[in-house]
Each structure stands twice: as C-alpha cells, then as structure tokens.
Amino acid sequence: MLKQSTRWLAAVGAAGALVAAAATPAVGAAAAIEPYFQDATLAVGSTGTTRNLFLYADEPTALTDVSVRYDYRSLTNKITVAPDDGQKCATPESGVLVCAESEDVSLYELPPIGSGLYRGVTKRVRITTTDDAKVGDSGDVAVSFQAAGGRQGSYTSRVRVGEGVDLAGGPFTEHASKPGGKFTVPLAVANVGDKVVKGFAAVFDLDYSIRTRDRFSNCLYSGDHLLSCQFDEEIPVGEGLATTLDFELAKDTYAPSNQSGYAQFMTTADFEDLTRVREAAGARAATSGGGPKLTLAEAPSRMRQADQTDVGPGYDYTGWTIKTTGKNGIDLAAIGATLKGRAGDVVTATVGFRNNGPATLDAVNGDFEAPTHTAVELPPGTSAVEVPATCELQRGTRTYVCPSEMLLVAGRTYTMEFRLRIDKVIANARGAVQVNAPCECPSGGIFTGDTKPANDKAPIVVNAGPGGGAGGGGGEDDGGALPITGSPVGLLAGLGGLLLVAGAGGYLLARRRSARFVA
C-alpha cells in the first residue's frame, strides 16, 4: 500500500507542472523545464516532513550543474529548511538555503509508457517548525533552480503550521462479484491520536473496472470513477466513523481475476496541500456529484478551528480485494498493412492490434510494465525512415519491438505508424506484425491469456500481387485508432486518478509522443 500512496503523491505533483508545460518546444529548442514543490502543513513540535523539487518536461532531458534555492524568509524563525540527502548547501542569509546537486538530474518518462511526460527529482530537504512556530502561522517557500545553459525556473508553495492528529483506516476486506455485478464495501476511519480530528478526506485508488453510480455532492468523479471525498465530520479521540460504498464491476472486467481498490485518509489541510493546484489547472476533468452528501455519521457540520496534519502516516488507509468470478476473456488480433510504391518512395504502414474483447486488459496498477508487446518485422527491400519513439530495433534483425498501452480497452484499436522507404521493388515483399511478442523484460512481454492466438500475427505486404494483401484486425474499429505509444483513452487508474483530481488529467490523457527519426 505504501507504493500506492507514493504513486498518488507523484501523480499529483505532475499536475502543477502540466499547467505551465502545455506548450511544446520548437524543434531544436531545449525542452522547457517546469518545477513543482508541494505545499505542506506542519504540526508544532513534530519531526516535520521531507519534500523534493520535481522537474517536468515533455521530452527527455538531462540537467547539469544544478543548484536549488529555497527562500522561506516569510517564515523566518517559524520553520527551517535543511538538506536531507547529504547534499552540499549554504545559507547566504537567514531564511534562504541554496543546495548544489552532486549529480546531473535526468528527466525520465513517467509511467505509463508513452505518457509523453518526463520527470526528474532533486535531492530532498526537510522542513520543520521551530520553537517559535504557532498554530496558524503561514507563509510561502519560493523554490527556484538554475542549471547549465541558462536553464532555470521557479515555483512558490505554501507552508502552514497546524495541529498534529493521527488517522487510521479500517481493516482490509475481501469481496466477490462477476463482471457487471454489484458489491458493497465498508469505508471506516478512526482517530488514534490525542486531538479531535476536525474534517478529513478520503482519496481513492481504484482499478479501472471498479465503477460507481452514486454522485455524492462532497465527492469528485471522472465519469463513473470515484476519485475523492471530503468530510466535515469530527472524529473524537479514540473513536471511529464508518459507512459503506456501493460499487459495480464493469462488464468488460477480465475474469477470473482479482481487482483491488484503496482509500487513503488525510486531514483537510493535507488534502488541500495535495490538490491546491487543481484550481490553477481549471479542474476541468474532475466533477463534483449532484446528489446527496456522503456522511460517515450523523454529526453536525462545524467550522474548522485550525489546520491539521496527520503526524502518523503509514496506516491511514483501507482497501478491498474483489474476486472476479466467471469467465470473460481477451482476444488481441494483429493488424497488418498493404503498401504500394516505387523505388525511393516513402510509404506509411499503420499497424498494431485490436482488442476484440470481450474484456479489457488492465495493467495500470501493476509495476508499470506493458501487458503486451508488438513486434514489427520490416518487409525486404524497405528501410525505416521514422518509427514510434518507444519502439526498439532488435540487434541483428529487421524487427522492432514496441510496448503497448497499460490499459487496452475492449473494442478499441491500437495502431502506430512506421514510415518506410522502398529501397528496392520486390513483388509481394512480406514482413509481419505480431502482438503478444516476446521482449527482453521481466514478464517476457507476452499476454498468456489470449483466447485466439491464431490471429496474433498479420502480414505487412509491399507491392502485393493478386490476392496477396494483408489481413488481421478482427473487423472495423468503432473507437478510433489510438497510438500504441499514446496514453489510454480511459481513466489512468493510479497515476491518472489524482491528476484528474488536480484538474490536469485531461491534458495528460491527450498527450502523444512524437515520432523518432532514424534516417
């Protein structure tokens, strides 16, 4: 579960950068780097919290000679900011810390594959309160970075001083349902600290297949997916609150399988620290429900008296496992291409596969490894001029291996474009497209549950003779072609969930990586 929480925080961190990173840099220009430093609420007398400066770009980038400046003069004598990873830092004046990164900062692509968003992280700093800090103190931390080549940027976050409380989630439970079936899960939270909790939030990390028809007014949704709920109920010391949530499994849930969901509880202030950027982003993707309010107990609504922060995170969550019964399989069918041209022509092969269903293949909540890979073998007499950026040429072959989306929705076609130059005209020159192809990755890259492996391969034919065209695909597409190297059309569970909460998910879902020129 700790990995789930880390994903939530990392995902929302991306939202702040996405607002400013919408413009794609011109060809030949250095990638624009956008920083993000999450807000924080600190309890008086606590050990504080650690924070990283996140750096985002829309292409892979390495920054050298990086230095980071933390300006917290608005909170001088209230908080301290100190190095936490052994980096070399200096204090040029009171309320200012400047740290030099000991190594280059490389920006790598965030999962899922093909997200088109790249992130790097600087070394951590620890933020703590001083003896002079009092509940209600608040100020800004202006964080800026500089790197070789004049690259720089800044972000201002908010730091507040509040009360320390301690939330704990209820026990994990197991349930069962068939695809399309309904089930009910408990949602329970307790106050295990020594102060009354005055308002809190639940943030959900649910598999793609877990849906809800409810639309509570104090909750945020993306389509039929529940993202978060905010509560103004108080939880007295040593007591707990509970309710139930009604869910259902989508009809295209793969079965038999285990689906899972989690809810992390946090104080109202900690939730605000996590999602304040959604206002700046416009909050277009996440919507509030129009129904009644979800409550965990019949308690009167009360005014918040002070900001609070959870000082005992680590068990502030609950979760559910849903055993999906019955059989609901997946047929991935390869899509080939038929091309025609003369020597010297450059032609486009649109190839890939279709998920004929009836189930969706969901690997989003795994270890961010693609559930399947597609091998594209070039026909003889051709050479690649342009290939998708995530495809890799296998050494000593004419075959490229390409990872799929993390979420392969039933009924959708996933295609990509290979630009091929016809070097020599060869009648009926044949290459091939193979879905569920092996790869050099931990799982081997093969989806072993394909119900019709006979259609996993389709030809790529150049200058076909009579009756020599390509086949495959399993019928016409009813959902539009989606690049294998793009982002899923549906909710990106885990990563996308809180980006949607933050209002920037729509931007990420629209991202597409550019092609990589190879000749």
N, C-alpha and C positions, 0 to 999 in steps of 0.2 A: 504493500500500500504506500510505503514511502516513495516508491518510484512514481506512483500515480500523482502524489502531491507535487513532486518535483516537476512533472510534466505540466501540471496546472500552472505553476508559477512561471515556468519557462514560456509557456504559450502566451500568457497574458503579457509578459514582458515584451513579446514581439509586437503587441498591439500598438504600443506607444510609438515604436519606430515606423510602423506601417503608415501612420498618418502622414508623416513627413517624407516618406520614401516612395510616394506614389509615382514620381516622375522617373522614367527610365533614362539613364545617362546616354549621351550621344556616343556613337561608335568612335572608339579611340580615346574617349574621355575616361578618367579614373572614376570608379564606382563611387556614388555618393554614400557616405557613411553616416548613419543616424544613431545617436546614443539613446539609451533608456536606463534610468535609475529609479527603481521602485520606491514609492512612498513608504514610510514606516511610522508606526506608533509604538512608543517605548514605555514600559512600566517603570515607575520610580523605584530605584533600588534593584532592578533586575540586571542580568548579565548582558542585556542588550541584544542586538541582532546583527547578522552579517548581511552585507549587500555586495553585489557585483555590478560593475558598469557593463551593460550589454551593448554591443555594437552590431548594427544591422546594415546589410547592403543587398542589392538584387543581383549580384554576381560574386563569384569567389574572389576574395581579396586578402592580401597579407599586409599588415601594417608593421613598420619598423620604427625603432626609436620612439616608442610610445610613452608619453607621460600623462598622468591624470591628476587634475586639480580638484580638490573638494573644498568649496567655500561655504562654511557654515557660520559666518560671522553674525547672522541674525539670531543665532542660538549660542553665542559665546557665553561660556560659564554655565550653560544648561546641558550641553551634550559634548561628547568627544568623538572624534573620528580617528581611528588608529589602524595601521596596517595589520592584516590578519593572516597573510600568507608569506611573511618574511621578505616582502619587497622593500627596496630602499626608498625611504620617504624623508621629506624635510618639512619643517614648519616655518615658512618665511615670516608669518605673523600670526597673532592669536586668531583662531577660528579658521585657519587655512592649512590644508595638508596637500602636499604635492608628492606624488609617487611615480617612480620610473619602473616601467615593466622590464623585467630581466630578459625576456624573450620576445620575439615577434608575436603579434596577435593575428592569428589566421581566422578568417571567417569561413566557416563550413556550412554546407546546406543543411537546413533544418529538415527533419523528417516531417511528413512522408516524402519519399523520393519524388523529385520533380516539383517541390513546393515553390521553387524559384526565390526563396528567401534564405539568406545566409547570415549566420550569427557568429560572433566572437565574444569572448568574455575576458575581462581583465581580472587581475587578482583581487581578492576580497578585502574589504575593510570592515571593521566592527564599529558599530555606532552604539554608544552607551550614554546613559544620563549621568550627570554629576550630582553632588550632594545639594547643589543649589536649585536643581530642577524641581518644579512643582507641577502637579496635575493641572492641565490647561495650557501649559506653555506650548508654543507652536512657532515654527519658522521654516525657512527654506534651506535646502542644500543645493547649491549650484555646482554641478559636476561638468567639467569640460575636459576634453582630451586634445592632445597635439601629437602628430606623427610626422615622419619624414615626408618630404614633398609638399609641405604646407597643408596636409590634411588635418582637419580639426572639426569639432562640433561640441555642442553643449546641451544639457538637459537640466531643468530645475525640478526637484522633487520636494515634497512636503514631509516634515518630521514633526510629530506631535508627542506630547507627554501625557500618558493616561494611567488608568488603574490596571493592575495585573489581575487577571482572572484565569480560570482553568476549566476548559470544556472537555468532555469525554463523550465519545459516541457509543451507541448501543452495540450489542453483540452481532456478529455476522450470522446471517441466516441463509438457508437453502430452500429453493422452491422448484416447482416443475410446471412446464407448460408446453403445449405443442405450437408450431408456427401459426400465428393468427390468434392464439389463445390469450386469455386474460389472467392476471395474477395480482396479488396484493402483498406489499412488503411493509415491514414496520420502519418507522423513522423515529429514533429515540436519541435524546441527548441529555447529559447530566452535568451538573455543576459540582466539580470535585475540588474547587478552590475554597478560599476563605472570604470571598466577597460575592455579593449578589451580582449575577450577570444581567445587564440591562440591555436586552436586544442582541440578536445574533443572526447569522446567515448560514445556509447550507448550500454548498457548491457541489454539483453533481458531475460525475464522470461515468457516463452510461454507454454501453455498447450501442452501435448503430441500430441494432434490431429492437432495442427497448424504447417503446413509444408511450405516449400518454394522450388521452383525450381531454383531460382536465385542463382548465385555463384559469388558475388562481390569480387574483389581482396582484398579489405580492410575489409573484414568481416571473422569471424570464424564460422565454421559449425561442427555439428556432424550429419552425414547423411543428412536428409532433414530438420534438425532443425537449426534455426539461433540462434547463441549464443551471438555475439557481433560484433560491427563495430567501426572502428576508423576513425576519420576525421581530416584533417589538415586545414580545412577552418577556417577563422577568423570570429568572430561574434562581430561587433561593439557594443558599449554601446547603449542599448535601442532598438536593432534590433533583428530579429529572422531569422531562416532558416527553410526550410521545404522541404520535399519530400514525396513520397509515397512508400509503400512496398506492393508487391504482395504476398499473402498467399493463401493457399488452405487447406481445411479440409480433413483429411484422410478419406478414405472410411469406416473405422471401427469406426468412431466417433459415440458415443451414441446420439440418438435423440428421442424425443426432449430434448435439454439441453442447457445450457449456457457455452460457452468456453470463456477463457479470456487470455489476454496477456498484458505484461507491458514492458516498456523500461525506464531504468534509465540512465540519462545523468550524466557524470562526466568528470572532466578535464583529460587531457592526463596523468598528473603526478598521479592523484588519481587512474586512471585505472592501471597504472604501479604498484602502491603500492598494489593494489588488486591482481594482476596476475603475479608479477615478478617471483614467484615460478614456473611458468609453464616451464621456461627454464630449471630449475634444474630437473623438473619432466620429461622432454623429449618431452612434448607437442604432445604425440602420438595420443591422441583421437580427438583433435580439429584440423581442417584443414582449411587453407585459400582457398577462392574461386579462380577460374582461369579465371573468366570473367572480365568485365569492372569494373571500380571503381564506387562505390555508392557515389554520391555527393548530398549535400543539396542546393547548389547554385553554380553558375559559378564563383568561386573565385580562384585566383592564389594560388598555394601552397607556403607557406612561412616557413622559419626556425623558430623554437621555440626560443624565446629570453630569457625566464625564466620559471622555473617550476611554475605551478599554482595549486591552490587547491580551491575547492568550499567551501566558508565560510557560505553559506546559504542553506544547505541541508534540505530537508523536502518537497519541491515541485519540485524537479528536475526530475520528471518522468511524463510519459504519459501512457495511457492504452486504451485497446479496449475490448469490450464485443461482442462476436459473438453468436447471437441466432441461434442455430442449428435447422433447420426445418425438418419436415417429421418424419418418424418412423424408428428407427434402434435399435433393442433390443439386449438383452443378455440372453443366456441360460447357466447357470452353472450346470454341471452334475457331481454328485458324482462318485468317483471311489473306489470300494471296493477291496477285495483281497480274494483269496482262498489259504489256507495253509494246510500243512500236516506234521505230525511228531509224534514221540513217547514221552512218559513222560520223562521230563528232557531236551528235545531238545529245542534249541533257534532258532526261525524262524523269518523271516523278512516280515512284512506286508508293502508293498508300496501302500499307499492310498492317496487320495486327491480329486482333481476335474479337470475338463476340462472346459474351456470357449469355448463353441460351437459357440459363436458369435451370429449374425454377427458383433457385436460391441465390442470394448474394454472397460473395466471398469477402469476408471482412477480416483483415489482418491489422487494423489500425491499433488495437490495444495489445499487440504483441510486442516484439522487440524492434519494431520499425524495419523489419525485413520484408521485402516484397513477397507476396504469396505465390507468385509465378514469374517466370522469365520467358521471353520470346527470343528465339534465335532466327536471324535473318541471314540466309546464305545468298550472296550475290550471284546472279547468273554469269556464266562465262562470257567473255567479250565485253564486260562492263566494269566500271570502277566507280567508287563512291566519291561524289563531289561534296555532299552535305548529308550529315546523319544527325539524328536526335542526340542531344547533349549527354544523355545518360547511357547511351549505347557504347559498348566497348568491343573493339575488334579482338577476336581470339588469336593469340600468337600462332603464326604458321598456317592460318586459314583465311578464307574469304567470308567468314561468318561473324556477324555482330550479335552480341547477347545484350538484351535490353530488359531492365526490371519493369514490372508492371506498377500500376497504381496500388495503394494499400487497400482500397475499397473498390471492389468490382461488382457493380450493381447489376442485378438480373435484368436482362433485356437490353443492356447497353453495349455499344460497340466501342472498342478502344483501338484507335488507329494512330499511326505515326507515318511520317513521310521520309523516304530515302530518295535523295536526288542522285541519279545515276547517269554517268556519261557512257554512251555506246562507243567503245573504242574500236570494236570490230563487229561487223554484222555477221551473226551466226544464226541460221534459221532454227527457230524453236529452242533457243537457248533457255535453259531452265535452272532457276535457283529454287529456294524453298523458304517458307515461313513455318516455324514450329513453336506452338505455345506449349507450356509445361516443359521447356527445355532445361537441361541441367546447367548449373552455373558453379563457379568457384565461390560458394557462400555456405554458411553453416548448415542450412537446411537442404542444400543441393538444388534449391530453386524450383522443385517440381511439386505441383499440387497433386497429391496422390489420390484425391477423391473424385477425379474427373469421371463422369458416368459414361462418356463416349470417347475414349481415347483414339478411336479410329479417325476422328476429324480434327485431331490436334495438328495436322500438317497440311499445308496447301502450297501449290507451286507459284513461283514468280516466273512468268514466261515473257521473253523478249522476242518480237517478230515471230509470233506463233503461226504455224501452218493451220490448215483447216481442222477445226475440232481440237486445237491444241491450247486453248485458253486456260486461265487459272480458275480455280473453283474455291470452295470453302466459304465460311462466314455464316452458314446456317440461316440464311434469309435476309430480308431487308431490315435495316436499322430503324427503330422507331424512336430513338432518343438522341440522335445526332452524334457524329463522330467526336470522340474525346481523345486528345493526345495521350499516349501511354505515359509520357513524361509530364503531364499536367497534374493538377490537383483534382481530387474526387469531386464529382458534381454534388454529392450529398454531404451531410454533416461529417466533418472530420472529427470523429469522437476522440476525446482526449486532447489532442493538440488543438483542434478547431473549436471544441466546446467553449473554452474560455476566451478564445479570440472572438467568438460570436458574442459572448457576454460583454466583451470590451468594445463591441461595435465595429470591429475591423475585420471580422471573419469574411464578409463578402468580398473584401479586397483580396485576401489570401486565396479564396476559392477561385478567383478569376485569374490568378497568376498563371503564366505559361512560360516555361523556359525557352530561350531562343535556341536555334539550331547551332551545331558546332561545325565550322568549316574544316574540311580535312584535305582539300586540294584546291 
